[in-house]
């Protein structure tokens, strides 16, 4: 299962490291990462997460990270149920 998670975080050097650390400790795999600057104090982090585990396990922990100000969960995609062309695109 692939899930898109978007976070608004403080623009602080340790923020991204802590988010990735929590994700790894909880047994989830980051398959995509996009960073963009919101302003001088904040940045948007978009993660594509892959796992068979319930995404709520990760979301609850990410919400507790001090530097996370806002968190949104986007669409989930089960690659086993996706069309073959989409499976190939996700696999690469």
Number of C-alpha atoms within 10 A of each C-alpha: 15 21 19 19 20 19 21 19 23 21 18 12 8 10 18 17 11 16 21 16 12 17 20 13 10 12 14 19 16 17 15 11 14 10 13 11 13 14 10 8 10 17 20 20 21 20 24 17 20 21 15 10 12 10 18 10 13 19 16 10 13 21 16 11 14 12 20 22 13 13 17 12 15 14 8 15 14 13 16 10 10 12 9 11 9 12 14 11 8 13 9 5
